[in-house]
Amino acid sequence: MNIAIATGASSGIGREFARYLAEHKDKHGIEEIWLVARRLSVIEELAGSLPIKCKTIACDLTSTDDLHKLRCLLEEEKPAVRYLVNAAGMGKFKSAMNMTEVETAASIDLNVKAPALLTLFASPYMQAGSVIINMGSRSAFQPVPYMNIYAATKAFMLSHSRALGEELKVKGIRVICVCPYWVKSEFIDIAQDSGSEVKNIGRMWSADAVVRQAFADLAKGKDVSVLGFTTKVEAGLSKVLPHKLVMRVWERMQI
Ligand SMILES: NC(=O)c1ccc[n+]([C@@H]2O[C@H](COP(=O)([O-])OP(=O)(O)OC[C@H]3O[C@@H](n4cnc5c(N)ncnc54)[C@H](OP(=O)(O)O)[C@@H]3O)[C@@H](O)[C@H]2O)c1
């Protein structure tokens, strides 16, 4: 059975990836999508609306036990994993010293540990033509005060994805890191719900536009997908300007 796995499938970008893959299932050779999130009723509702067979998997990806349940499921079913979409993620818009222990650990476990382990667990079931889609962020290109832990997890994802793409090239497996700026979803509300030191949220893109850009960039052979001209320029500048300067500009925007 050829499958796609989408984490974060109950909301925002992960849900749009699942929708896109379901709508283009024949083109991408997918027979089933595994929808992963904690809110079972939400992914069940999504499954009912998609034009493809779905398996709904209620899973807290910060839990090592739950990650191992996914590993066991892969070992039992031995599917051909055509797409792995690591979209589950969270952040808190606060200084690292104002975050709780739980917020800090959950951000790192969900954004870094879970995608790295899921990729490890799914890779034996991938073959030439398989694709790993990892969610990075515009914040992956520079250190970001007041989104410190979040941005650092996304820098990990960008670095990990690009190196993994090189390592897996020989097997014909593609890896792309999707790095949008602000996107309309539940993410920003959750990031700010326990207080926010980030005040200036700019233009917001739709999750659908992020997903379409990712597939357009995959088709062009890119390993990083950045949506929007301004975001591309800013990401480019973040690579060449001193990071102290880039951080100061960001801080000024937030005061
Ligand atoms: N929105 C933005 O501005 C933006 C910009 C750049 C990058 N990103 C990245 O894009 C990805 C998707 O974000 P989004 O905007 O779609 O956010 P979202 O609407 O908040 O969706 C987050 C998803 O992650 C799942 N999730 C959260 N905690 C989880 C846990 N402990 N275990 C399993 N699943 C969990 C949520 O499902 P449940 O709550 O049902 O578990 C939900 O499906 C994230 O990696 C985010 O960092 C977002």
PDBQT file of the ligand as one rigid body, heavy atoms in Angstrom, charges set to zero:
ROOT
HETATM    1  N1  LIG A 301       1.549  29.625  11.150  1.00  0.00    +0.000 N 
HETATM    2  C1  LIG A 301       2.713  30.205  10.922  1.00  0.00    +0.000 C 
HETATM    3  O1  LIG A 301       2.829  31.464  10.935  1.00  0.00    +0.000 OA
HETATM    4  C2  LIG A 301       3.908  29.358  10.606  1.00  0.00    +0.000 A 
HETATM    5  C3  LIG A 301       4.995  29.975   9.950  1.00  0.00    +0.000 A 
HETATM    6  C4  LIG A 301       6.110  29.216   9.655  1.00  0.00    +0.000 A 
HETATM    7  C5  LIG A 301       6.161  27.880   9.999  1.00  0.00    +0.000 A 
HETATM    8  N2  LIG A 301       5.112  27.297  10.645  1.00  0.00    +0.000 N 
HETATM    9  C6  LIG A 301       5.224  25.886  10.993  1.00  0.00    +0.000 C 
HETATM   10  O2  LIG A 301       4.280  25.145  10.242  1.00  0.00    +0.000 OA
HETATM   11  C7  LIG A 301       3.894  23.978  10.962  1.00  0.00    +0.000 C 
HETATM   12  C8  LIG A 301       2.376  23.907  11.009  1.00  0.00    +0.000 C 
HETATM   13  O3  LIG A 301       1.924  25.042  11.711  1.00  0.00    +0.000 OA
HETATM   14  P1  LIG A 301       0.457  25.615  11.542  1.00  0.00    +0.000 P 
HETATM   15  O4  LIG A 301       0.579  27.049  11.238  1.00  0.00    +0.000 OA
HETATM   16  O5  LIG A 301      -0.334  24.722  10.643  1.00  0.00    +0.000 OA
HETATM   17  O6  LIG A 301      -0.020  25.475  13.069  1.00  0.00    +0.000 OA
HETATM   18  P2  LIG A 301      -1.383  24.945  13.721  1.00  0.00    +0.000 P 
HETATM   19  O7  LIG A 301      -2.558  25.399  12.946  1.00  0.00    +0.000 OA
HETATM   20  O8  LIG A 301      -1.292  25.347  15.160  1.00  0.00    +0.000 OA
HETATM   21  O9  LIG A 301      -1.249  23.365  13.607  1.00  0.00    +0.000 OA
HETATM   22  C9  LIG A 301      -0.357  22.662  14.418  1.00  0.00    +0.000 C 
HETATM   23  C10 LIG A 301      -0.630  21.181  14.276  1.00  0.00    +0.000 C 
HETATM   24  O10 LIG A 301       0.285  20.474  15.125  1.00  0.00    +0.000 OA
HETATM   25  C11 LIG A 301      -0.462  19.534  15.891  1.00  0.00    +0.000 C 
HETATM   26  N3  LIG A 301       0.153  19.355  17.209  1.00  0.00    +0.000 N 
HETATM   27  C12 LIG A 301       0.402  20.331  18.129  1.00  0.00    +0.000 A 
HETATM   28  N4  LIG A 301       0.915  19.772  19.229  1.00  0.00    +0.000 NA
HETATM   29  C13 LIG A 301       0.990  18.418  19.002  1.00  0.00    +0.000 A 
HETATM   30  C14 LIG A 301       1.422  17.303  19.760  1.00  0.00    +0.000 A 
HETATM   31  N5  LIG A 301       1.923  17.456  21.022  1.00  0.00    +0.000 N 
HETATM   32  N6  LIG A 301       1.354  16.075  19.216  1.00  0.00    +0.000 NA
HETATM   33  C15 LIG A 301       0.857  15.916  17.968  1.00  0.00    +0.000 A 
HETATM   34  N7  LIG A 301       0.445  16.923  17.190  1.00  0.00    +0.000 NA
HETATM   35  C16 LIG A 301       0.502  18.166  17.714  1.00  0.00    +0.000 A 
HETATM   36  C17 LIG A 301      -1.838  20.157  16.042  1.00  0.00    +0.000 C 
HETATM   37  O11 LIG A 301      -2.807  19.124  16.231  1.00  0.00    +0.000 OA
HETATM   38  P3  LIG A 301      -3.487  18.755  17.636  1.00  0.00    +0.000 P 
HETATM   39  O12 LIG A 301      -3.629  20.016  18.427  1.00  0.00    +0.000 OA
HETATM   40  O13 LIG A 301      -4.791  18.139  17.217  1.00  0.00    +0.000 OA
HETATM   41  O14 LIG A 301      -2.551  17.763  18.232  1.00  0.00    +0.000 OA
HETATM   42  C18 LIG A 301      -2.030  20.797  14.674  1.00  0.00    +0.000 C 
HETATM   43  O15 LIG A 301      -2.538  19.845  13.770  1.00  0.00    +0.000 OA
HETATM   44  C19 LIG A 301       4.556  24.077  12.324  1.00  0.00    +0.000 C 
HETATM   45  O16 LIG A 301       5.736  23.289  12.325  1.00  0.00    +0.000 OA
HETATM   46  C20 LIG A 301       4.927  25.545  12.443  1.00  0.00    +0.000 C 
HETATM   47  O17 LIG A 301       6.059  25.733  13.240  1.00  0.00    +0.000 OA
HETATM   48  C21 LIG A 301       3.978  28.008  10.922  1.00  0.00    +0.000 A 
ENDROOT
TORSDOF 0
